[in-house]
Amino acid sequence: MSNFPRVQQYPKRKITIANGEGYNINRKGSFLRVREATAKFTLIFDETHELQFEQNDRLRLLRDEQSGEQKQFEKVRVLNDTGSDLTFQLEIGDGEISTNNTASSGETAVRTNPDTEVQIQTKAGTTLKVDDDATQTAISALETALTNLLKNDQDKRSGLTTFEGASSAEYNNSSGTVVSSGANTSGVIIRYAHVSHHGNNQDFAHIKVGGKILIGRDAGTAPSNGNIEHSIKDVFIPAGVAITADSQSVGAWATIWYEVL
């Protein structure tokens, strides 16, 4: 028996059926392609599985993962649920059908539309595109988010030994916003931060993240005498969180080096 794929047209010539009518094709196969269709319609496989198809859509069943045998459907029913007359013709076959279309394994359905441009982004720099503006906007946003996520993860894991690319701010008897929540769109890395207090409990300084003290002391919690030093480094602050600093006397300092991602 020849292993060459066998594909035939069903029916032999394209036909037209009225809305609500069906057309049965008693043909086994592992491959089906809609050769021609004037509208999107429903195909029912083995009286069980209903799928929407349109012209040039195709389906290829995979081999059984355990036995290796080629899966097949026993019969197909064309159901005209378009609301008007449907003219169609299918191609049904069996054997290994290979084309230059994308192949997928597992519980995955893939449809291609000849009027849709799809380009998959690769490490070589190809851009992922579709011809629908809303979908393209969503894909671009996802692409940006994934890029930032990977960058943030790499920055958090890498040893940060220099201040290259970092900004700095220093507060002495003053206060201010280092990075606002609105400006923090993709996260901030605090490369290094340091606060110091000298004198009574009104000589305090601190750095806050999201309104909560990250390092330092607040009013009334600093020691009445002596010196206090606090420092941190390589801390990642997630997007949407503000960073502020405050020094309430000339005896207290708050210094920070940071990078807005």
Secondary structure, DSSP 4 states (H G I P E B T S, - for coil): ---S-EEEEEEEEEEEE-TT-EEEE---BSEEEEEEESS-EEEEETTTEEEEE-TT-EEEPPBPTTT-PBP-BS-EEEE--SSS-EEEEEEEEES----SS----SS------TT---B---TT-PPPB-S-HHHHHHHHHHHHHHHHHHHHHHHHHS-----TT-EEEEEES-EEEEE-TTT-SS-EEEEEEEEEEESSTT--EEEEETTEEEEE--TTTS-SSSEEEEEEEEEEE-TT--EEEEE-STTEEEEEEEEE-
